[in-house]
Amino acid sequence: MPVVRSSEGVTHEIHGARFVSYAAPRTGSSQLCAWRGEIPAGTRAPAHTVDREEILHLLTGELQITLDDRTEHVTAGDTVIINPGATLAVENPTDRTATTWVTTSVGLTAELADGTLLTPPWAN
C-alpha cells in the first residue's frame, strides 16, 4: 500500500504560489495526481487554460476564482470544478494565505495567454 508521508511532499514555487505534490507517478499513482497549494495574501496568478479536469477544494482562506470570465468568491470548504478547456485565474485578495487541495489526471498541461505551455512538475 503506497503511503506518502507529509514530509515526502515535493515543493515547487511558481507565480508567487507554492505547490506541494503528494500523489503523482513518482509516488506510485498512475492516473491521478494531487497537491496542496499555498496562495499567499495578495497573489494573483496569471490566467491559464487547462487541458484536463481539475477539482480544487479550498481548505483555508478565501479566493477569487475566475473561470471563463465568470468570477466567484470562494471560502474554506468550497469546491470548484474546472472543466478541460476552461480558462482559470486565481487571486487571493485577502491579507492571509489560502490553502487548496487540487486533484487532476496525470499529464495536465496549461497554456498561458501568451501561448506559453506549462507542464507543471507537480501534475506529472
N, C-alpha and C positions, 0 to 999 in steps of 0.2 A: 504494500500500500504506500504510494508516494505521499509523503508529508513534507510540505515546505514550511520550515520554521520562519518566524518573523525575522530572525537575524539573517536569513538566507536571501531575502529580497534584494534585487539588484536595482540600484538607484540611477536614474537618468534625469538630467535637467535640460529643459528647452523652453524658450519663450517666457522665462521667469517663473515657470512652474516645475515641480518635482514629481516624478513618476517612479513608483517603487513596484517593480514587476515581481509577481509571485508564480502565477501559472503561465507556462509557455513551453515550447518544445524542449528547451534546455532543462526544464524541471519535470518532464515526463508527460506533459499534456500535448496530445496530437491534434486536437481540433479547436480547443478554446484557449484563450489567454485572459488573464485578469490582473489588474494592478490598482494600487491606491494612488490617487492624485492629490497633491497638496498645492492649492492655488492661493498664494499669498494675497493679502489685502492690496487692493489697487491694481491687480494684474488684469491685463486684457490680452487674451490670446488671439492671434490672427485667425480670421475665418478660414476654414478648410473644408473641402468636400471629401467625404469618406466613401470607400468602395464596399464596405461591409456594414452590417447592422452592428450597432453598439448599444449597450444598456449602461446608462450612467445613473448611479444611485448616490445621492448626496448624504454623506454620513454626518458632517457637521458644517455649520455656517449657512451662508446664503450665496446664491449666484444668479446672474442674469444669463440665461441661455437663449441664443438666437438660432433658430432653425429655419432656413429658407425665408429670411426676412420677418419671421414672427418671433417676438421676444416674450419670454416668460420669466417671472421671478420665481425661483425655486428655493425651498428651505429644507433643512435637515429632515430626512425621511422621504423626500420626494424622489421619484424615479423618472428619468427621461429616456424615451426610446428614440434612437437616431437611426433612421432607415438608410439603406445603401443609396448613395447619390445625393443625400442631403448635405447642405452646407451648414456647418456648425461654427458658432463663435461663442466663447465662454468669457465672462467678465466677472470679477469679484469687486463690486463697488463698495464693499464694507471695509471696516478697519480691523478685521481679523481673518486669519487663514481659514479657508474652506477645505474640507477633505471629501474626496469622492471614492467610490469603488466602481470600476469600469470592467465590463466583460464584453468580449467580441470574439470573432473567429481568428485563428492564426492566419497571418498573411495580410492583415489590414494595411492599406496604404491611404494616404491623404494628400490631396492636391491643394496647394495654396492658390490664392487669387492670381499670382503672377505666373502660374503654371509649374512651380517647383513641386516635385513629387517627393513626399516624405514616406519613408518606410520606418516607422517607429520601432526601435530595437526591443521595446517592452511588449510589442504585439507580434513578435516573430521569433 
